[in-house]
Amino acid sequence: MSAKHTSPIFIGKMIRQTSRLRGGSGSALPGLIVEKMYPHFLEDILAQLPDGVVIVTGTNGKTTTTKVITGTLEILGKKVLTNPSGSNFTRGIVSTVINNVSLGGKLDHDIAVLELDEAYAVQFIKRVKPRYVLALNVMRDQLDRFGEVDATARLIEQVISSATKYVVVNADDPHLVAATKHSKAAVFYYGVDASLRPQFPTDDELLAKLEKKPIKQNNELLVKLKAYSHNTPTFLVDKKAYVEPFKIQGGYNYQNIAGAFALIKLIIPSADNDEIVESLAKVKPAFGRGEIIQYKGKHIQIVLVKNPAGFRQALNTHEENEDVFIAINDDYPDGRDVSWLWDVNFTALKSHGVAMLSGTRAYDMALRLRYEEVPANHVIRNISSALDQYFSNSKQSQLKIYATYTAMLAIRSYLVGNKDLGESS
């Protein structure tokens, strides 16, 4: 690499370090500067990766799925570059690369696994063509940012069409299956067993646009989620069942992990299925995505919720008599429009009620629960004050918190400071 290209990398690293010393995340600014000085930085550096680039996209589950793929590939011996904080815009990825590249422009990794929002992914593929794409789902989510569902599906179709080797798609999402029609890469599918389909409604089913009947899977599945119970999913691969207790819990997570399983089989065809399952099972949840935090003798599980499908599925794991805390914010990363709360069925919370409601839209949540006749004991908009009272009042040792994105960050900061948060997006 020439000296004129070494200089921008050095400057980018210095800006990043200075920003961190001053208390900032150092996430986007280095990328902005380096891109001005070296416009093809991202393309040139990522071209060094022998196994290319993976894009993980879709509405729900990108962060957890990216962490699962990254962790599993690392266990299986790959050096993986990723954007661990969900810094999923192109400039944030440039900054991630700056952090990992040498001053001489060398990248000591085998593969990049990148979480990208649908809209940002379309910008990224104009510069870097992914070798692999994993498409998880298309759901109504933050419509004030991305528009209606069909528009989101069209964005993902562009991403799928950019893949140069393999595409892995959720066979139970008709929007995604249709989005593969122009794929030049080989397309593989994953999905859930027909017996599980009612637990995984599509966006159209949630809005009653389709009859409530299982989607006929016309495509052979590379990996199928056959069943799951608590923390133990059963995956069906090559007509053989693989059962293993996982550190990650939740039906939607296991559906997405089926996609991760399929992708890893394609990236490392020499790895046997037992080895892959054992590696998948070792990965811990991403922060705020079902992770359990120990706080003053209590076990607190934080569950990110941001759309009807995700919240509904999260409530499927609700246990009776749990002291529940719900925090709803409407900052830009959460989505300004919280009307999606009216598409969530909250009857699972009816018997014990909700201990505390908080966040900027706490009273919207209270109104929603009132219509469902779910008791809400307390409403305190300030999250820190609400948590103080919640922990003071609860006598239980295991607690459950449902929160939108910025509320989740505030709650996690309250519990553990900035430990393990990674970079801010």
ABEGO torsion letter per residue (X at the ends): XBAAAAAAAAAAAAAAAAAAAAGBAGAAAAAAAAAAABAAAAAAAAAABAAEBBBBBEABGAAAAAAAAAAAAAAAGBBBBBBAAGBABAAAAAAAAAAABBAAGBBBBABBBBBBBAAAAAAAAAABBBABBBBABBBBBGAAAAEBAAAAAAAAAAAAAABAABBBBBAABAAAAAAAAABABBBBBBBBBAAAAAABBBAAAAAGABBBBBBBBABBBABBBABBBEABBBBBBGGBBBBBBBABBEAAAAAAAAAAAAAAAAABAABBAAAAAAAAAABBBBBGBGBBBBBGGBBBBBBBBABAAAAAAAAAABBBGBBBBBBBBABAAAEABAAAAAABBAAAAAAAEBABBBEAAAAAAAAAAAAAGBBBABBBABAAAAAAAAAAABABABBBBBBBAAAAAAAAAAAAEABGAEBBX
